[in-house]
Amino acid sequence: MPTHDVVIVGAGLAGMRAALEVCKAGLDVAIVSKVHPSRSHSGAAQGGIAAALDNVGIAERNMPPAKISGENVDEKVTADTPVDWRTMEGKPAYEVKNDSPLLHWFDICKGGDYLVDQDAAELCAFLAPQLIYEYEHWGCAFSRLPDGRIAQREFGGHQAPRACYAADRTGHACLHALFEQVMKNAKKIKIYSEFLMLDLILRDGVCGGIVVYDLRTGQLDVIRAKATIFATGGYGRAFSVTTNAFASTGDGVAIAYRNGIPLEDMEFVQFHPTGLYRLGILLSEAARGEGAYLLNGKMERFMQRYAPTKMEKGPRDIVARAEQIEIMEGRGGGPNKDYVYLDFRPIGEKRIREALPQISELVRRFVNLDPFKEPVPIQPSAHYSMGGIPVNIKGEVVVDTQNEQKIIGFYAAGECSCMSVHGANRLGVNSLLEATVTGYLAGKSAVEFIQGGAPLPDLPPDATARADAELKAILNNDGGENCAALAKELKETMMEKCGVFRDEDNLKKCLAKIKDLQVRFRRVSISDKGKTFNTALQDAIELGHMLDFSEVIVVGALARKESRGGHARLEYFDMKTYENIRDDENFLKHTLGYKEDDGVRLAYKPVKIYKFKPEARKY
């Protein structure tokens, strides 16, 4: 029964950045991961990581002057405001000629359709430059400008080129820079690789560690800790067409939910506009940042109808909806008119080879097309979770509607968490940033907690009871239901009825199907009863997780009678102007979904707005 000061679940950017912060303080830290750390899904991010370095000036960027609007006249910046923009030299004008953290902060709030908690967005924007230079000093191989500075390119919804990139392998570069630092501190950081977390040890509002299953030996064990940090990533695998790795099954989100932690804003799921048709394999937004066009089946550049000033560089929710509308209205490509095209040819072969080598190779390998010569079929693909485990700006898990009731010793970071940096829609290249920032904050908070004298909680006698029962229920079940078949039904239902567009009728059908699958899951049986790398058992456990949180997504989507960011209800969408019909009076609030015996109980909490007033969101 191993014991550590801090145990971190997840070995992506958020998990490893948290581990380094804890390690720096001289504390005993462990990382638990169901895959080898270098295979974590953070490595799949391609296009960049955002920071207002201002390395590309206004004369070079060929973009309109940046604007900040909607500022509150009576600002209510308190002493707790993490970074005070007023300490900058002079008050920034509304016409911002070069990039700044203030402008980045505004772009995040607008991009998130004003459901963003503005203190969280402020932290991300202002911490970004320092954390990017930290990556650089750790040896992250960023692409460079001729004078040696970090290269930056445009991304959707950003008013300046602030995507720091390493060709189209940025996540890989950042992940390996962190992994090298973890290996450098291998004597201080214990890695439990290929361990599956099954439960959280949480009693009376105090967290004391986790219950894990060793995939190699089939043994159940407990890892005790004074502080526990979840950095388990997203849940895109609940959809049939997704950019997510097979490991992205929302384990941390589901396990927190089962332990009485509410899930926040789960209805906001981002669909990436450019996943390979049917496969979902990511073709980075960097392609559009570099100048690639979107074309419909008639070979028209259709984005002028939807985002006339930004075109292909509009925010992801707007671009994904535009593609879906082109398909719905019969302007798609192919025999079934069910996809659109991404045309790389305007970029030019030389630039593609130097800036997008991985993407062009993916196209050749998976759809057997030459992106230098012909457009590539794409479709919106489930990509990112704006919602998750609710946390405050210190990374502490909070469970009430006012963010005052904290779970002692429990933190979350990265995509599984919801600090509401992204609100209703994440801007591109803010995910690696969020993972880095929230990992840093959660690690820092855990250190403060332990250095403040936190004791090791007592181990409950029934700590492993629920996990043990879950394993036995699957291994001993002869009910005849097939795990793969149930998973296929769930994913196809979520994609079809809770996808880019939703409506009340389809959401109700989706919820009924999930309820049916939850009942049938109790009869799931697997043929492999062994202990060594029992992947059938792992698949069944992960399916149980997906069935739990998928219900929260659908219930939240049914209750939110508006369209905002990544949540688009057809009943609340103007097909003439192609705009969301947003209801700030009734729904400018965060959703909280609590687990009850008969389903999901919803509650709401206010959005933290103190700088930028919500206004019409146009691009």
Backbone torsions as a table, in degrees:
resi	resn	phi	psi	omega
1	MET	NA	89.4	-177.5
2	PRO	-67.1	150.3	179.4
3	THR	-133.5	137.5	179.9
4	HIS	-139.5	163.3	172.0
5	ASP	-65.4	-46.8	-177.4
6	VAL	-133.7	133.4	171.0
7	VAL	-116.9	131.4	-178.6
8	ILE	-115.6	127.3	179.6
9	VAL	-102.3	112.0	-177.4
10	GLY	117.4	133.8	-173.5
11	ALA	-121.5	28.1	173.2
12	GLY	-84.0	-159.6	-178.1
13	LEU	-59.1	-44.1	-177.9
14	ALA	-64.2	-46.2	-177.1
15	GLY	-66.0	-46.5	-178.2
16	MET	-71.2	-34.5	177.5
17	ARG	-66.0	-38.3	176.2
18	ALA	-63.7	-42.2	-179.3
19	ALA	-61.1	-40.8	-179.7
20	LEU	-66.5	-34.9	178.6
21	GLU	-68.0	-40.1	178.8
22	VAL	-68.9	-43.5	-179.7
23	CYS	-59.9	-39.5	-178.8
24	LYS	-59.1	-29.3	-179.7
25	ALA	-85.2	1.0	178.2
26	GLY	80.7	16.1	180.0
27	LEU	-90.8	162.2	179.9
28	ASP	-85.7	117.6	-174.0
29	VAL	-129.5	144.8	176.9
30	ALA	-127.2	144.7	173.4
31	ILE	-114.0	127.7	177.4
32	VAL	-111.9	127.9	-178.0
33	SER	-143.2	140.2	178.7
34	LYS	-82.8	-9.2	171.9
35	VAL	-126.9	165.5	174.9
36	HIS	-61.7	138.8	-175.2
37	PRO	-50.3	-38.7	-177.8
38	SER	-72.6	-5.8	176.3
39	ARG	-103.7	9.0	178.9
40	SER	-61.3	153.4	-171.7
41	HIS	-67.3	-18.2	175.4
42	SER	-54.6	-30.8	-178.8
43	GLY	-67.6	-13.2	-179.4
44	ALA	-84.2	-14.6	179.3
45	ALA	-64.3	135.6	-170.9
46	GLN	-110.5	-47.6	-159.8
47	GLY	-77.9	-32.5	-178.4
48	GLY	158.9	-178.1	176.0
49	ILE	-134.0	131.5	-168.1
50	ALA	-83.6	139.9	171.0
51	ALA	-164.9	140.9	-179.4
52	ALA	-84.1	72.8	177.7
53	LEU	-84.3	-20.8	180.0
54	ASP	59.0	42.1	179.8
55	ASN	-82.2	-12.6	176.9
56	VAL	-119.4	110.7	-174.8
57	GLY	-72.4	169.0	-175.5
58	ILE	-63.3	-32.2	-178.9
59	ALA	-69.2	-26.7	-176.1
60	GLU	-92.3	-21.1	-167.5
61	ARG	-88.1	-12.8	176.3
62	ASN	54.6	43.9	179.3
63	MET	-126.4	155.9	177.5
64	PRO	-66.4	156.8	177.6
65	PRO	-56.0	138.1	-179.1
66	ALA	-72.1	150.7	-179.3
67	LYS	-134.8	142.6	171.8
68	ILE	-116.7	127.3	179.9
69	SER	-134.3	172.2	176.4
70	GLY	73.9	19.9	179.5
71	GLU	-71.3	138.9	176.2
72	ASN	-68.4	139.6	176.8
73	VAL	-75.8	-46.6	178.0
74	ASP	-97.4	87.0	-177.7
75	GLU	-71.6	143.3	180.0
76	LYS	-121.1	57.1	177.6
77	VAL	-81.1	118.8	-175.8
78	THR	-95.9	176.6	178.0
79	ALA	-65.2	-19.5	-179.6
80	ASP	-85.9	-5.2	178.7
81	THR	-57.9	123.4	-170.9
82	PRO	-62.2	-40.7	177.8
83	VAL	-137.4	125.1	-177.6
84	ASP	-92.8	110.8	-177.4
85	TRP	-59.9	-20.0	-177.1
86	ARG	-73.5	-10.4	176.9
87	THR	-79.1	-6.7	175.9
88	MET	-69.0	160.4	-179.7
89	GLU	-68.8	110.1	179.8
90	GLY	73.5	156.8	177.3
91	LYS	-82.5	123.5	-179.7
92	PRO	-58.1	137.6	178.8
93	ALA	-77.3	166.2	175.7
94	TYR	-64.5	-35.1	174.6
95	GLU	-88.3	103.1	-177.3
96	VAL	-96.7	113.4	-173.1
97	LYS	-79.9	-27.0	176.8
98	ASN	-132.2	169.7	-173.8
99	ASP	-73.3	155.8	178.0
100	SER	-158.4	159.1	174.4
101	PRO	-57.8	-32.6	177.7
102	LEU	-60.8	-45.7	179.5
103	LEU	-65.6	-40.1	176.3
104	HIS	-60.1	-44.4	178.9
105	TRP	-57.8	-46.7	179.0
106	PHE	-62.4	-43.9	-179.1
107	ASP	-60.8	-37.4	177.5
108	ILE	-63.7	-45.2	-177.6
109	CYS	-65.4	-43.5	178.1
110	LYS	-67.9	-44.3	-179.5
111	GLY	-60.7	-33.3	179.1
112	GLY	-84.6	14.2	178.6
113	ASP	55.2	34.0	173.0
114	TYR	64.6	15.7	169.8
115	LEU	-90.5	4.6	-179.1
116	VAL	-72.7	136.2	167.8
117	ASP	-77.5	114.4	-166.5
118	GLN	-71.0	-21.8	174.6
119	ASP	-69.4	-37.5	178.6
120	ALA	-67.9	-43.4	179.2
121	ALA	-64.6	-37.6	178.8
122	GLU	-62.5	-45.3	178.3
123	LEU	-57.6	-48.0	-178.6
124	CYS	-59.8	-48.0	-175.6
125	ALA	-64.9	-40.2	-174.8
126	PHE	-84.0	-25.8	176.7
127	LEU	-82.6	-19.6	-172.6
128	ALA	-52.8	-52.5	-177.0
129	PRO	-57.8	-44.0	-177.7
130	GLN	-63.8	-38.1	-177.8
131	LEU	-75.2	-29.5	174.8
132	ILE	-66.5	-44.2	179.2
133	TYR	-66.6	-28.1	174.8
134	GLU	-65.0	-44.9	174.3
135	TYR	-56.5	-44.7	-178.4
136	GLU	-59.5	-44.2	-179.4
137	HIS	-68.7	-22.8	175.5
138	TRP	-84.8	-0.5	174.9
139	GLY	97.4	15.9	177.5
140	CYS	-64.6	128.8	-170.8
141	ALA	-85.5	68.2	177.7
142	PHE	-67.4	147.2	170.2
143	SER	-65.6	154.4	-170.9
144	ARG	-125.1	152.8	168.3
145	LEU	-80.1	165.0	-179.3
146	PRO	-56.2	-28.5	-179.2
147	ASP	-88.8	4.6	175.1
148	GLY	97.9	-11.6	178.1
149	ARG	-71.3	161.1	178.2
150	ILE	-63.9	128.9	178.5
151	ALA	-72.4	147.3	178.2
152	GLN	-136.2	143.7	179.0
153	ARG	-132.8	169.9	-177.6
154	GLU	-74.9	150.5	171.6
155	PHE	-143.9	156.8	-174.0
156	GLY	-57.0	131.2	175.5
157	GLY	84.3	-10.2	176.6
158	HIS	-91.7	136.3	-178.4
159	GLN	-87.0	1.3	178.2
160	ALA	-147.0	156.3	175.9
161	PRO	-71.9	102.0	-178.2
162	ARG	-127.5	14.9	176.9
163	ALA	-86.0	103.8	173.7
164	CYS	-77.9	129.5	-169.6
165	TYR	-137.5	159.1	171.5
166	ALA	-122.3	85.4	-170.7
167	ALA	49.7	-124.3	174.4
168	ASP	-119.2	37.1	177.7
169	ARG	-131.2	40.3	-171.7
170	THR	-64.9	-44.7	178.9
171	GLY	-59.4	-41.5	178.3
172	HIS	-60.6	-44.7	-178.4
173	ALA	-65.0	-44.2	179.9
174	CYS	-67.1	-43.6	-178.6
175	LEU	-60.3	-43.5	-177.4
176	HIS	-74.8	-29.2	173.5
177	ALA	-63.1	-42.3	177.7
178	LEU	-68.2	-41.9	-178.4
179	PHE	-61.9	-37.8	177.5
180	GLU	-63.3	-38.5	177.5
181	GLN	-68.3	-36.4	176.0
182	VAL	-64.4	-43.7	178.5
183	MET	-65.0	-34.2	176.8
184	LYS	-61.2	-29.9	-179.9
185	ASN	-108.2	31.7	-173.9
186	ALA	-59.6	-27.1	179.4
187	LYS	-73.2	-18.0	-177.7
188	LYS	-106.5	-19.8	-176.7
189	ILE	-117.0	114.9	178.5
190	LYS	-89.3	129.9	178.5
191	ILE	-110.4	123.3	172.4
192	TYR	-101.5	93.0	-176.6
193	SER	-90.5	139.2	-178.4
194	GLU	63.6	46.2	170.0
195	PHE	-116.0	131.7	-178.7
196	LEU	-101.5	121.4	176.7
197	MET	-74.0	133.1	179.5
198	LEU	-112.1	-26.9	-176.7
199	ASP	-159.1	162.6	177.0
200	LEU	-107.0	137.4	176.3
201	ILE	-90.2	97.6	-173.8
202	LEU	-134.9	116.9	179.9
203	ARG	-137.3	130.0	175.7
204	ASP	52.7	41.1	175.6
205	GLY	76.4	12.6	179.5
206	VAL	-123.1	130.1	-179.0
207	CYS	-98.7	134.2	-177.1
208	GLY	-125.4	15.6	179.0
209	GLY	129.1	-157.4	-174.3
210	ILE	-139.5	161.9	171.7
211	VAL	-106.2	130.1	-175.0
212	VAL	-126.8	157.8	177.3
213	TYR	-120.3	120.0	-179.7
214	ASP	-78.9	110.4	-176.1
215	LEU	-64.7	-25.4	-178.9
216	ARG	-76.8	-39.7	-175.2
217	THR	-106.7	-17.8	-176.8
218	GLY	77.5	17.5	-178.3
219	GLN	-95.1	143.4	175.7
220	LEU	-93.2	137.6	-178.7
221	ASP	-149.2	169.5	177.8
222	VAL	-117.9	136.9	170.8
223	ILE	-115.0	110.3	-178.1
224	ARG	-87.2	149.4	179.4
225	ALA	-160.0	154.4	173.9
226	LYS	-74.9	-31.5	178.9
227	ALA	-137.0	139.3	-179.9
228	THR	-123.2	130.8	178.9
229	ILE	-119.7	122.2	173.1
230	PHE	-89.6	126.3	174.3
231	ALA	-139.3	53.4	-166.6
232	THR	-91.3	0.7	174.3
233	GLY	84.1	-167.7	-171.9
234	GLY	-93.5	-164.7	-171.6
235	TYR	-139.2	34.1	-177.4
236	GLY	-63.2	-18.9	-178.4
237	ARG	-70.2	-3.3	173.8
238	ALA	-76.5	-4.5	179.8
239	PHE	-116.3	149.4	-173.4
240	SER	-73.5	-31.1	177.7
241	VAL	-116.2	109.4	-173.7
242	THR	-146.0	151.1	174.3
243	THR	-83.2	-7.3	-170.9
244	ASN	-77.9	151.2	175.2
245	ALA	-66.9	162.4	179.9
246	PHE	-61.6	-23.9	-177.9
247	ALA	-79.0	-9.3	-174.6
248	SER	-84.1	72.8	-175.5
249	THR	-112.5	16.8	173.0
250	GLY	64.3	34.5	-174.9
251	ASP	-61.1	-48.0	-178.3
252	GLY	-63.6	-40.8	178.5
253	VAL	-60.1	-47.6	-177.6
254	ALA	-66.4	-41.6	-177.9
255	ILE	-68.1	-38.8	174.4
256	ALA	-61.4	-44.9	-179.4
257	TYR	-60.3	-42.6	178.8
258	ARG	-65.3	-21.9	-179.3
259	ASN	-97.5	18.9	174.0
260	GLY	89.8	3.4	177.6
261	ILE	-82.7	128.5	176.9
262	PRO	-70.4	158.1	174.0
263	LEU	-109.2	135.4	-172.6
264	GLU	-104.9	133.3	170.2
265	ASP	54.2	39.6	-176.6
266	MET	-69.5	-18.7	-179.7
267	GLU	-70.2	-13.7	-177.1
268	PHE	-93.0	95.3	179.2
269	VAL	-113.4	127.7	-179.4
270	GLN	-88.5	131.7	172.8
271	PHE	-104.3	119.6	180.0
272	HIS	-72.8	133.9	-176.5
273	PRO	-65.8	-26.0	-170.1
274	THR	-123.9	71.6	166.8
275	GLY	-99.6	143.6	177.6
276	LEU	-56.8	137.8	-177.3
277	TYR	-51.4	127.7	179.2
278	ARG	69.6	-30.3	-176.4
279	LEU	-89.4	-31.2	-179.6
280	GLY	78.9	-3.1	-177.5
281	ILE	-59.3	131.2	-171.6
282	LEU	-68.1	130.0	165.8
283	LEU	-113.3	106.4	-166.6
284	SER	-52.3	147.9	171.3
285	GLU	-59.6	-17.0	175.5
286	ALA	-55.8	-30.9	178.6
287	ALA	-60.9	-44.1	177.3
288	ARG	-71.9	-33.0	175.5
289	GLY	-62.4	-31.6	179.5
290	GLU	-85.0	-10.2	175.4
291	GLY	122.1	8.9	177.8
292	ALA	-69.2	149.4	-179.0
293	TYR	-103.1	154.0	167.6
294	LEU	-101.2	133.7	-179.0
295	LEU	-128.1	144.9	173.1
296	ASN	-91.3	-171.3	-177.8
297	GLY	-65.1	-18.8	177.2
298	LYS	-92.1	7.1	-178.4
299	MET	63.5	33.7	176.7
300	GLU	-99.4	142.4	169.3
301	ARG	-78.9	103.0	-168.8
302	PHE	-90.1	-10.9	-173.5
303	MET	-67.1	-15.3	177.6
304	GLN	-63.0	-22.9	178.1
305	ARG	-75.1	-24.4	-167.8
306	TYR	-113.2	-35.7	179.6
307	ALA	-144.7	74.2	-170.0
308	PRO	-61.6	-27.5	-179.4
309	THR	-88.0	-27.2	-177.0
310	LYS	-104.7	-23.3	-178.6
311	MET	52.7	-127.8	-177.5
312	GLU	-66.7	-13.3	-178.9
313	LYS	-96.3	22.8	173.4
314	GLY	-74.6	166.8	177.1
315	PRO	-60.2	155.8	-171.7
316	ARG	-62.7	-37.9	-178.4
317	ASP	-63.7	-40.3	-179.2
318	ILE	-68.5	-42.3	-179.2
319	VAL	-68.0	-42.5	179.2
320	ALA	-62.5	-41.5	178.0
321	ARG	-65.5	-39.4	178.6
322	ALA	-59.0	-46.0	178.5
323	GLU	-60.9	-44.5	-177.9
324	GLN	-64.4	-37.6	178.2
325	ILE	-66.1	-42.2	176.9
326	GLU	-57.3	-41.2	178.8
327	ILE	-69.3	-46.4	-178.4
328	MET	-61.2	-33.6	-176.5
329	GLU	-93.7	13.7	171.7
330	GLY	84.0	15.5	-178.5
331	ARG	-106.3	19.5	177.7
332	GLY	-78.6	176.3	179.2
333	GLY	-102.3	170.5	176.9
334	GLY	82.6	172.6	-177.0
335	PRO	-61.5	-30.8	179.3
336	ASN	-100.5	2.9	-180.0
337	LYS	51.2	43.2	-173.2
338	ASP	-116.0	22.7	172.9
339	TYR	-153.1	168.4	172.8
340	VAL	-121.4	-172.1	-173.9
341	TYR	-124.0	147.8	167.9
342	LEU	-111.1	119.8	-175.2
343	ASP	-104.9	109.3	-179.2
344	PHE	-81.1	-16.0	-168.9
345	ARG	-58.6	-33.2	178.1
346	PRO	-62.8	-20.3	-179.1
347	ILE	-72.2	-39.4	-176.8
348	GLY	97.2	142.1	-173.1
349	GLU	-61.2	-40.7	-177.1
350	LYS	-61.5	-46.3	-178.7
351	ARG	-69.7	-36.9	177.2
352	ILE	-59.7	-44.3	-177.4
353	ARG	-64.4	-33.7	-176.9
354	GLU	-91.3	-29.1	-174.9
355	ALA	-106.6	-23.6	-175.3
356	LEU	-133.0	45.6	-175.0
357	PRO	-65.6	-37.5	-177.6
358	GLN	-69.0	-41.6	-178.8
359	ILE	-62.1	-46.1	-178.4
360	SER	-64.0	-34.0	177.8
361	GLU	-69.6	-38.7	177.5
362	LEU	-61.0	-42.3	179.7
363	VAL	-61.2	-45.0	-179.8
364	ARG	-63.9	-43.6	-173.9
365	ARG	-72.5	-39.2	-169.5
366	PHE	-100.2	-24.1	176.8
367	VAL	-125.9	4.6	173.8
368	ASN	55.5	44.3	176.8
369	LEU	-122.5	154.9	175.7
370	ASP	-100.7	106.8	-176.3
371	PRO	-66.6	-13.4	176.1
372	PHE	-75.0	-18.5	-171.4
373	LYS	-120.6	-21.5	-175.5
374	GLU	-147.2	151.5	179.0
375	PRO	-70.0	156.2	-172.0
376	VAL	-109.5	130.6	178.5
377	PRO	-70.7	131.1	-177.7
378	ILE	-137.5	167.1	173.8
379	GLN	-155.4	157.2	175.6
380	PRO	-59.9	135.7	-175.4
381	SER	-133.2	136.3	179.8
382	ALA	-54.9	129.5	-167.0
383	HIS	-132.9	-46.0	-167.8
384	TYR	-147.0	148.0	-178.8
385	SER	-105.1	108.7	175.3
386	MET	-72.2	-27.9	-179.2
387	GLY	-90.9	-179.8	178.5
388	GLY	157.4	-150.3	-178.4
389	ILE	-76.3	122.9	-175.6
390	PRO	-69.9	130.7	177.4
391	VAL	-136.2	157.6	173.1
392	ASN	-90.2	-174.3	-174.4
393	ILE	-74.4	0.1	172.5
394	LYS	-99.5	-0.1	-178.4
395	GLY	84.1	5.1	179.7
396	GLU	-78.3	134.3	179.5
397	VAL	-72.5	129.4	-178.7
398	VAL	-122.9	144.2	-167.8
399	VAL	-124.6	6.1	-178.7
400	ASP	-118.6	-178.0	-174.5
401	THR	-85.4	-1.0	179.0
402	GLN	-120.5	6.0	179.3
403	ASN	61.6	30.4	-179.2
404	GLU	-105.7	-28.2	-177.9
405	GLN	-90.0	107.9	-176.7
406	LYS	-101.8	146.9	170.1
407	ILE	-83.6	121.0	-174.7
408	ILE	-69.6	124.9	176.5
409	GLY	81.1	13.6	-177.3
410	PHE	-124.0	128.7	-176.8
411	TYR	-134.3	159.8	175.8
412	ALA	-144.7	149.8	-177.0
413	ALA	-149.6	159.2	177.8
414	GLY	77.1	-157.4	-171.0
415	GLU	-66.6	-26.1	178.9
416	CYS	-72.8	-16.9	-178.0
417	SER	-94.7	162.2	173.0
418	CYS	-132.7	89.0	170.0
419	MET	-84.2	-4.1	-175.4
420	SER	58.6	44.2	169.8
421	VAL	-65.8	-35.7	-171.8
422	HIS	-100.4	-13.1	-178.5
423	GLY	60.6	-123.7	-176.0
424	ALA	-92.0	-8.7	-178.0
425	ASN	-160.6	130.0	178.5
426	ARG	-90.0	132.7	170.3
427	LEU	-74.7	147.0	177.9
428	GLY	-56.9	152.0	-178.8
429	VAL	63.4	7.2	172.3
430	ASN	-91.6	-6.5	-177.9
431	SER	-76.0	-47.8	176.7
432	LEU	-62.5	-34.6	176.8
433	LEU	-64.9	-48.6	-179.9
434	GLU	-59.8	-43.6	179.8
435	ALA	-59.5	-42.6	-179.0
436	THR	-68.1	-47.9	-178.0
437	VAL	-64.6	-48.9	-176.6
438	THR	-69.8	-32.5	174.0
439	GLY	-63.1	-45.3	177.3
440	TYR	-59.1	-46.6	-176.9
441	LEU	-67.2	-43.3	-179.8
442	ALA	-64.8	-42.3	177.7
443	GLY	-62.4	-43.4	179.7
444	LYS	-62.9	-42.5	-179.7
445	SER	-66.7	-40.7	178.3
446	ALA	-61.8	-39.3	177.6
447	VAL	-62.3	-47.3	179.5
448	GLU	-60.4	-39.3	-180.0
449	PHE	-62.7	-46.2	-177.4
450	ILE	-73.5	-41.5	178.3
451	GLN	-66.9	-18.0	175.8
452	GLY	-80.7	1.6	175.7
453	GLY	102.3	20.8	-179.3
454	ALA	-61.6	130.4	178.1
455	PRO	-85.5	165.4	172.0
456	LEU	-81.0	118.6	-178.9
457	PRO	-62.3	149.8	175.6
458	ASP	-62.8	148.3	178.6
459	LEU	-86.4	119.5	178.5
460	PRO	-64.6	144.1	-179.7
461	PRO	-63.1	-24.3	-179.0
462	ASP	-103.3	27.6	-173.9
463	ALA	-57.1	-37.1	-175.9
464	THR	-101.0	3.0	-171.2
465	ALA	-61.1	-46.8	-176.3
466	ARG	-68.0	-40.9	178.9
467	ALA	-65.4	-41.8	178.9
468	ASP	-62.1	-42.0	179.0
469	ALA	-65.1	-37.7	179.1
470	GLU	-63.5	-45.1	179.0
471	LEU	-62.1	-47.2	-178.0
472	LYS	-64.7	-36.9	-179.6
473	ALA	-61.7	-37.1	180.0
474	ILE	-79.2	-46.5	-176.1
475	LEU	-67.4	-31.8	-175.2
476	ASN	-98.6	1.1	-174.7
477	ASN	-82.5	134.3	175.2
478	ASP	-121.0	34.1	-174.8
479	GLY	-72.1	-17.5	173.9
480	GLY	92.5	-7.0	177.9
481	GLU	-78.3	136.9	-177.4
482	ASN	-92.3	126.6	-176.2
483	CYS	-61.2	-46.8	-177.8
484	ALA	-62.4	-38.0	180.0
485	ALA	-67.4	-41.0	178.2
486	LEU	-65.3	-42.1	179.6
487	ALA	-62.3	-41.2	179.3
488	LYS	-61.7	-43.4	179.5
489	GLU	-63.2	-43.1	179.7
490	LEU	-61.6	-49.7	-174.3
491	LYS	-65.1	-42.4	179.7
492	GLU	-67.9	-36.6	178.4
493	THR	-66.8	-44.6	179.4
494	MET	-63.2	-39.8	-178.6
495	MET	-67.7	-41.7	-174.9
496	GLU	-78.3	-39.5	-169.7
497	LYS	-110.4	-7.3	178.6
498	CYS	-138.7	43.8	-173.6
499	GLY	-97.0	-138.3	-178.4
500	VAL	-57.8	-44.8	174.0
501	PHE	-115.1	142.6	175.7
502	ARG	-128.6	162.9	169.3
503	ASP	-149.2	165.8	-172.2
504	GLU	-59.0	-44.8	-177.2
505	ASP	-61.9	-48.4	-178.5
506	ASN	-68.8	-35.2	177.8
507	LEU	-65.9	-38.1	177.0
508	LYS	-65.4	-39.9	176.8
509	LYS	-65.8	-38.1	178.7
510	CYS	-63.7	-44.4	179.6
511	LEU	-63.6	-41.8	178.5
512	ALA	-62.0	-39.9	179.1
513	LYS	-65.4	-42.9	179.1
514	ILE	-61.8	-42.6	178.2
515	LYS	-60.4	-42.5	178.6
516	ASP	-63.9	-43.4	-180.0
517	LEU	-66.1	-34.2	177.3
518	GLN	-63.2	-38.9	177.2
519	VAL	-68.3	-45.3	-179.4
520	ARG	-66.4	-29.2	179.5
521	PHE	-61.2	-29.4	178.4
522	ARG	-64.5	-15.8	-179.9
523	ARG	-107.3	12.2	-177.5
524	VAL	-70.0	140.7	179.8
525	SER	-134.2	149.5	178.9
526	ILE	-125.1	148.3	-177.5
527	SER	-82.6	-27.8	-179.7
528	ASP	-83.7	115.0	178.9
529	LYS	-105.3	8.5	-175.2
530	GLY	-76.8	175.2	-176.7
531	LYS	-106.3	-24.0	-173.7
532	THR	-89.9	115.9	179.3
533	PHE	45.1	56.3	179.3
534	ASN	-81.6	87.1	-176.4
535	THR	-69.9	-25.7	176.6
536	ALA	-65.1	-40.6	177.5
537	LEU	-65.4	-42.9	178.5
538	GLN	-61.6	-42.6	178.8
539	ASP	-59.1	-41.0	-178.9
540	ALA	-67.5	-42.2	178.0
541	ILE	-60.8	-45.0	-179.0
542	GLU	-66.5	-35.3	176.4
543	LEU	-63.3	-40.6	176.9
544	GLY	-58.9	-40.4	177.3
545	HIS	-62.7	-45.7	-177.4
546	MET	-65.1	-36.3	178.7
547	LEU	-66.1	-34.5	179.7
548	ASP	-67.9	-54.8	-173.6
549	PHE	-77.8	-22.7	177.5
550	SER	-63.0	-34.5	177.0
551	GLU	-62.7	-39.0	179.7
552	VAL	-66.0	-40.4	177.8
553	ILE	-57.1	-49.2	-173.8
554	VAL	-71.5	-41.9	179.4
555	VAL	-63.1	-42.4	177.0
556	GLY	-63.3	-39.1	-180.0
557	ALA	-68.0	-36.6	177.3
558	LEU	-64.9	-40.1	-175.4
559	ALA	-76.2	-27.2	-177.1
560	ARG	-84.7	95.0	-175.1
561	LYS	-90.9	66.8	176.5
562	GLU	-163.4	175.6	168.9
563	SER	-119.6	129.6	-177.8
564	ARG	-153.6	124.9	177.3
565	GLY	55.6	-128.2	-176.8
566	GLY	-75.5	-3.4	178.0
567	HIS	-104.7	106.1	-177.0
568	ALA	-120.0	110.4	175.9
569	ARG	-95.9	127.4	-178.0
570	LEU	-59.4	-31.3	179.6
571	GLU	-68.1	-19.3	-176.6
572	TYR	-123.7	48.4	179.2
573	PHE	-141.7	130.9	-177.7
574	ASP	-89.8	107.3	-178.0
575	MET	-75.8	-7.7	176.5
576	LYS	-87.3	-42.1	-179.9
577	THR	-99.1	-8.5	-177.7
578	TYR	60.2	38.9	-178.5
579	GLU	-119.7	147.8	172.1
580	ASN	-64.2	143.6	171.0
581	ILE	-100.2	100.2	-173.9
582	ARG	-92.8	143.3	-179.5
583	ASP	-121.6	85.0	-177.7
584	ASP	-67.1	-30.3	-177.4
585	GLU	-63.1	-39.6	-175.1
586	ASN	-106.1	-21.5	-171.9
587	PHE	-131.1	17.7	170.2
588	LEU	-81.9	70.2	-175.8
589	LYS	-160.4	156.5	179.3
590	HIS	-87.4	140.7	175.4
591	THR	-88.3	137.0	170.4
592	LEU	-121.1	126.8	179.5
593	GLY	-111.3	117.0	179.9
594	TYR	-104.0	142.4	179.0
595	LYS	-79.5	125.8	174.4
596	GLU	-123.2	166.3	-178.2
597	ASP	-59.6	-33.8	-176.1
598	ASP	-102.0	9.9	178.7
599	GLY	142.1	-139.7	-174.2
600	VAL	-111.4	130.3	172.8
601	ARG	-103.6	127.4	-178.6
602	LEU	-99.0	143.9	170.2
603	ALA	-140.6	173.1	-176.4
604	TYR	-137.5	155.7	175.3
605	LYS	-140.2	155.3	-174.1
606	PRO	-71.5	155.7	173.5
607	VAL	-86.8	139.8	179.9
608	LYS	-84.6	102.4	-178.3
609	ILE	-122.0	118.3	178.0
610	TYR	-142.2	-0.9	-177.1
611	LYS	-125.8	-53.0	-174.6
612	PHE	-111.2	118.8	179.7
613	LYS	-73.7	139.4	175.0
614	PRO	-60.3	137.6	177.6
615	GLU	-147.4	175.0	178.9
616	ALA	-57.8	135.4	-175.0
617	ARG	-102.4	101.8	-179.3
618	LYS	-126.5	149.9	178.9
619	TYR	-133.5	NA	NA
